[in-house]
Amino acid sequence: MMLVAKEFALSPPAAVAPRRRASARVAPHAGGGSPVPDLWLRTAAPAADGFAFGSHSHDSDMDLAMLVTDFLENGGSAGGDSRASSDSDSGLSDLAHLADNIAMLKQGGDEKENELLSMVHSLLFSIHESELEPFKRGQCSGGCIRHLLVKLLRYSGYDAAVCTSKWQGFDKIPGGDHEYIDVLTHGDATGPERLIVDIDFRSHFEIARAVDSYGTLLNSLPVVYVGTLPRLKQFLHVMVDAAKWSLKQNSMPLPPWRSLPYLQSKWQSKYERKDLITEQGFHSTASDHALCIGHLKRLKTSLQSELETGRLLMMPIKADKKRTPKFERRRRRRSLLSC
């Protein structure tokens, strides 16, 4: 299911009512290879997004299979002639404009957001694998990192909590649920401000057979999003436009779980703030938390790469600032000598 989900969906919806009984026929493989039996689609586990941290329900395996089958039947496959690594010249300027928007949005956080982002980065790097064990008895589903991060944020003085949102399907948009973190900032005359923390931000926008330029745009997103809901919605608008264009290159429609209404539902639907609960006094091993440990390693690697890239991009700017005063002194010295 991992291969099929990555090929067609990535991060499937959490709960969708099946519209009909799954057929027993064989669905063609999108890459032109051997056919994939529907039975295999129905029974495999849906671990699709890079590190999805338990943001979907395990009861939705068959629902995902139904959506994938529907997607294929309704023209979601481009057939064997795929242009996954090619870009249309007519759309490159549009993607370049979207890339500029992403860069501006990343710099759009205020002092509170930037301070919290720095704190979240530091805490994630400080997490040791063994610290994940008290948050789940036995095999974990990947959400322990969020719960531990909330615990560390509270120790640091932040009003943080794990939030679970749920929504019903509407029109062609499937229902689902999502888990993320929020932080309430107090002391402002306008009342508390709610900041969203999503430690798996990029995975929400992964799509099937993305063109090269879309992959570059995806990698320019923050690894961890920290900020207000309005700024988050701006990211969603940009990435949905980019996804539509990328999929169009392969004659593929936008899957309903990559549409703007579905993405917005993850963070703006009715949610519940959970109390922090840890389980102590039991024996737990690293193998019980293999999923979270793998997620944590990839998260740290991605964060390190993002921070190093940011430092490299800033180096020329810092160098120019250092050279400018020296140039100005030389110009003044020449002007004095000419008098």
C-alpha positions in Angstrom: 0.0 0.0 0.0 2.9 2.3 0.6 3.8 2.3 -3.1 0.3 2.7 -4.3 -0.5 5.5 -1.8 2.7 7.3 -2.7 1.9 7.0 -6.4 -1.7 8.2 -6.2 -2.6 9.8 -2.9 0.0 10.4 -0.1 -1.5 11.2 3.3 -4.9 9.7 2.7 -8.1 11.0 4.4 -8.9 9.6 7.8 -12.5 8.5 7.3 -14.5 8.2 4.1 -17.7 6.3 3.7 -17.3 3.7 0.9 -19.6 4.5 -2.0 -19.7 0.9 -3.4 -18.3 -2.5 -2.9 -14.7 -2.9 -4.1 -14.5 -4.9 -7.3 -12.5 -8.0 -7.7 -10.9 -6.9 -10.9 -7.2 -5.9 -11.3 -6.2 -2.3 -11.4 -3.4 -1.3 -13.8 -0.2 -0.1 -12.3 0.3 3.7 -13.0 3.9 3.2 -13.9 3.1 0.8 -16.7 4.4 -2.3 -14.8 2.6 -5.4 -13.6 -1.0 -5.0 -12.5 -1.9 -4.5 -8.9 -4.7 -6.7 -7.5 -7.5 -4.8 -5.8 -7.3 -7.2 -2.9 -3.8 -6.0 -2.2 -5.0 -2.4 -2.3 -7.6 -3.3 0.3 -5.5 -5.1 2.8 -2.1 -3.2 2.9 -1.4 -0.6 5.6 -1.6 3.1 4.6 1.8 4.5 5.7 2.2 7.0 2.9 3.5 10.3 3.9 7.2 10.7 4.7 6.6 10.9 8.5 2.9 11.4 9.1 3.0 11.1 12.9 -0.3 9.2 13.3 -2.4 11.9 11.7 -4.8 9.5 10.1 -7.1 6.7 11.4 -6.1 3.1 11.0 -9.7 2.2 10.3 -9.5 3.9 6.9 -7.5 1.3 5.0 -10.4 0.2 2.8 -11.6 3.8 2.4 -8.2 4.7 1.0 -8.3 1.8 -1.4 -11.8 2.9 -2.6 -10.5 6.4 -3.2 -7.5 5.2 -5.1 -9.7 3.0 -7.3 -12.1 5.8 -7.9 -9.2 8.1 -8.7 -8.0 5.7 -11.4 -11.4 5.1 -12.8 -12.2 8.8 -13.2 -9.2 9.7 -15.2 -6.6 10.0 -12.4 -4.0 8.0 -14.4 -2.0 9.5 -17.2 -1.2 6.0 -18.6 2.2 4.9 -19.5 3.3 8.1 -21.1 4.3 10.0 -18.0 6.2 13.3 -18.0 7.0 13.3 -14.3 10.4 14.9 -14.6 9.5 17.5 -17.3 8.1 21.0 -17.0 6.0 23.0 -19.4 7.8 26.2 -20.4 4.5 28.1 -20.3 4.0 27.3 -16.5 7.6 27.9 -15.3 7.0 31.6 -14.8 3.9 30.8 -12.7 5.8 28.4 -10.5 8.6 31.0 -10.1 6.0 33.5 -8.9 4.6 30.9 -6.5 8.2 30.3 -5.2 8.5 34.0 -4.5 5.3 33.9 -2.6 6.6 31.0 -0.5 9.8 32.9 0.3 7.8 36.0 1.4 5.5 33.9 3.6 8.4 32.2 5.3 9.7 35.7 6.2 6.3 36.9 7.3 6.3 35.8 10.9 6.3 38.4 13.7 8.6 38.4 16.8 6.4 35.9 18.7 6.2 33.5 15.9 10.0 33.6 15.2 10.8 33.1 18.9 8.5 30.1 19.1 9.9 28.7 15.9 13.4 28.9 17.3 12.3 27.3 20.5 10.6 24.4 18.6 13.7 23.8 16.5 15.9 23.7 19.6 13.6 21.3 21.5 13.2 18.9 18.6 17.0 18.7 18.3 17.3 18.0 22.0 14.8 15.1 22.1 16.4 11.7 22.8 14.9 8.6 21.5 14.4 7.1 25.0 12.2 10.1 26.0 9.5 8.9 23.6 8.8 5.7 25.5 6.5 7.0 28.4 3.9 8.3 26.0 2.6 5.0 24.7 2.3 1.5 26.1 3.4 -1.0 23.5 3.5 -0.2 19.8 3.0 3.5 19.1 1.3 5.0 16.0 3.8 7.9 15.6 2.2 10.7 17.6 4.6 10.5 20.6 6.9 13.2 19.2 4.0 15.8 19.4 3.2 14.8 23.0 6.8 15.1 24.1 7.2 18.4 22.3 4.2 19.8 24.1 5.6 18.6 27.4 8.9 20.4 26.7 7.1 23.6 25.5 5.1 23.6 28.8 8.3 23.2 30.8 9.6 26.3 28.8 6.6 28.4 29.9 4.4 28.0 26.8 0.7 27.3 26.9 0.9 24.4 24.5 -1.4 21.4 23.8 -2.0 18.6 21.3 -5.1 19.4 19.3 -7.2 16.9 17.4 -9.6 18.2 14.7 -12.4 16.2 13.1 -14.7 17.1 10.2 -17.5 15.5 8.2 -17.2 15.0 4.4 -19.1 17.5 2.2 -19.6 17.5 -1.5 -16.7 15.6 -2.9 -14.5 16.4 0.0 -13.9 13.4 2.3 -14.1 13.7 6.1 -11.2 13.0 8.3 -9.2 14.0 11.4 -5.8 15.6 12.0 -3.5 16.0 15.0 -1.3 19.0 15.5 0.0 21.4 18.3 -1.2 24.9 19.2 0.3 27.5 21.5 -1.7 30.3 23.1 0.2 33.5 23.7 -1.1 35.7 26.6 -0.5 39.2 27.9 -1.8 41.1 24.8 -4.5 43.7 25.0 -6.4 42.0 22.2 -6.5 38.7 24.0 -4.6 35.4 23.5 -3.3 34.6 20.1 -3.3 31.0 18.8 -0.2 29.8 17.0 -0.2 26.6 15.0 2.7 24.2 15.2 2.8 21.4 12.6 5.9 19.2 12.7 5.1 17.4 9.4 4.2 20.3 7.2 5.6 19.3 3.9 3.9 15.9 3.8 0.5 17.6 3.4 1.5 18.7 -0.1 3.2 15.6 -1.6 1.5 14.6 -4.8 1.8 11.8 -7.4 4.5 12.1 -10.1 5.4 15.7 -9.3 7.4 17.6 -11.9 10.9 18.7 -10.9 10.0 22.3 -10.3 7.1 21.3 -8.0 9.6 19.1 -6.0 11.9 22.1 -5.6 8.9 24.3 -4.5 7.9 21.6 -2.0 11.4 21.4 -0.5 11.4 25.2 0.0 8.5 24.9 2.4 9.3 25.0 6.2 10.0 21.6 7.6 8.0 22.6 10.7 5.3 25.3 10.4 4.9 27.7 13.3 2.6 30.6 12.9 -0.9 32.0 12.7 -3.8 30.3 11.0 -4.2 33.1 8.4 -0.5 32.8 7.3 -1.0 29.0 7.2 -3.9 29.4 4.8 -1.8 31.5 2.5 0.7 28.6 2.2 -2.2 26.3 1.4 -3.4 28.5 -1.4 0.0 28.7 -3.0 0.7 24.9 -2.8 -2.8 23.9 -4.1 -2.2 26.2 -7.2 1.2 24.6 -7.7 -0.2 21.0 -7.3 -2.9 21.7 -9.8 -0.3 22.8 -12.4 2.1 19.9 -11.7 -0.7 17.3 -12.0 -2.0 18.9 -15.2 1.4 18.1 -16.8 0.4 14.5 -16.5 -3.3 15.0 -17.3 -4.2 14.1 -13.7 -6.9 15.9 -11.7 -6.3 17.1 -8.2 -7.2 14.4 -5.6 -9.9 15.5 -3.2 -7.5 15.1 -0.2 -5.1 17.6 -1.8 -7.9 20.2 -2.5 -8.0 23.5 -0.6 -11.2 22.7 1.3 -9.8 19.4 2.6 -6.4 21.0 3.6 -8.1 23.9 5.3 -10.3 21.5 7.3 -7.2 20.0 9.0 -6.5 23.2 11.0 -9.7 25.3 10.9 -12.2 22.5 11.8 -13.6 22.1 15.3 -10.8 20.8 17.5 -10.2 19.5 21.0 -7.2 20.4 23.1 -5.9 17.3 24.9 -4.5 17.0 28.4 -0.9 15.8 28.5 -0.9 12.1 29.5 2.1 10.0 30.0 2.3 6.3 30.9 4.8 5.5 33.6 5.8 2.3 35.5 5.9 -0.1 32.6 8.6 -1.7 30.6 9.0 -0.3 27.1 11.7 -0.9 24.5 13.0 1.0 21.5 11.3 -1.5 19.2 7.9 -0.4 20.5 8.7 3.1 19.3 10.4 2.2 16.0 8.0 4.3 14.0 8.5 7.5 16.2 12.3 6.9 16.3 12.5 6.7 12.5 10.3 9.8 12.2 12.5 11.7 14.7 15.7 10.9 12.8 14.2 12.1 9.5 12.8 15.2 11.1 16.2 16.2 12.6 17.9 15.5 9.3 15.4 17.6 7.4 15.6 20.4 9.9 19.4 20.4 9.8 19.4 20.6 6.0 16.9 23.5 6.1 18.9 25.5 8.6 22.2 24.9 6.7 20.5 26.0 3.4 19.2 29.1 5.1 22.7 30.0 6.4 24.2 29.6 3.0 21.6 31.9 1.4 22.3 34.5 4.1 26.1 34.5 3.6 26.3 36.8 0.6 24.1 39.3 2.3 26.3 39.4 5.4 29.4 39.7 3.2 28.0 42.6 1.3 27.1 44.4 4.5 30.7 44.0 5.7 32.2 45.3 2.4 30.0 48.3 2.2 31.5 50.4 5.0 35.0 49.7 3.7 34.0 50.8 0.2 32.5 54.0 1.6 35.7 54.8 3.5 37.8 54.4 0.4 35.5 56.6 -1.6 35.6 59.3 1.1 39.4 59.0 1.3 39.7 59.5 -2.5 37.4 62.5 -2.4 39.5 64.1 0.4 42.7 63.6 -1.6 41.2 65.2 -4.7 40.4 68.5 -2.8 
